[in-house]
Amino acid sequence: MRIFRHFAQASNPCIATIGNYDGIHLGHQSLINHVISESRAKHLESAIITFEPHPKEYFQPKAAPKRVISLREKLEFFLSHKLDRVYVIRFDDNFANLVGNDFIEILQTKLLVEGLVVGDDFRFGKKRQFGIIELKHSGIQVTQPGTIFINNERISSSRVRNALQDADFEHVESLLGRPYVISGRVIHGEKKARLLGYPTANIHMFHKSPPLSGVFAVKLDSFFGVANLGLKPTFGGVKNLVLEVHLFDFDKNIYGKHVHVTFFKKIRDEKRFSSSNELSSQIASDVNHVKDFFNL
């Protein structure tokens, strides 16, 4: 898979799709699967055009929704599906002011897009001026797989985000088609939890503010544990959410490793404790709760 940070001149035609793909839920996966099947049937390359930052972070940075997954997690998903090209385009003033005809020209002359797979509400160009009609007039073949529904509700990133905020992980899995995972590299922390008798793996997350927080029953790769995703109020607090995982019966050195943390159940909200002893007692209770959940 080739990753481009700009609209590099392509040498081969492709079938493409365009979108933010926050979460890569089942609706997104339907578009991606159509790109893969159409490109293979026509012996063309497959391509995805996505954006960084999220357009809503550009237009309304303070009101932008929290991201379901990070850019790296999106790229991991695209790689696992063996896509040929991914364009990660910086959403800035220049791109926001790109008119529809100029964008179509880029698709046709630089990216060599012969077919485009898009959702029913797809719009593009400055102030979303163009849509499906203009695309079809350009000569690009347009495929619309149709909206995916669950229980008569449209699958969307907002629904995934709301389910994560409610810690309804069964619902999240039904929308994503897979469990919810946060990935990152294990880094050295302040080791305060170790002094309490509960050493943790500190995960450097690639998105600063996922739409959930608290204490959770998790698995780090294949190991069971209890995770705290929060702001560490007992130790003075931090600006951005920190993910720490205490693993059961674990003594391996995983510093520097890239790991995946799968979320299964929320145990409680994060809170500030008045003393280290009070926090240690609560962690012991959390550990027992999680072990009961996993039948360990």
Secondary structure, DSSP 8 states (H G I E B T S, - for coil): -EEESS----SS-EEEEE---SS--HHHHHHHHHHHHHHHHTT-EEEEEEEES-HHHHH-TTT----SS-HHHHHHHHHHTT-SEEEEEE-SHHHHT--HHHHHHIIIIIS-EEEEE--TT--BSGGG-B-HHHHHHTT-EEE-----EETTEE--HHHHHHHHHTT-HHHHHHHHSS--EEEEEEE----HHHHTT---EEEEESSS--S--EEEEEEETTEEEEEEEE--GGGT--SS-EEEEEETT-----TT-EEEEEEEEEEE-----SSHHHHHHHHHHHHHHHHHHHT-
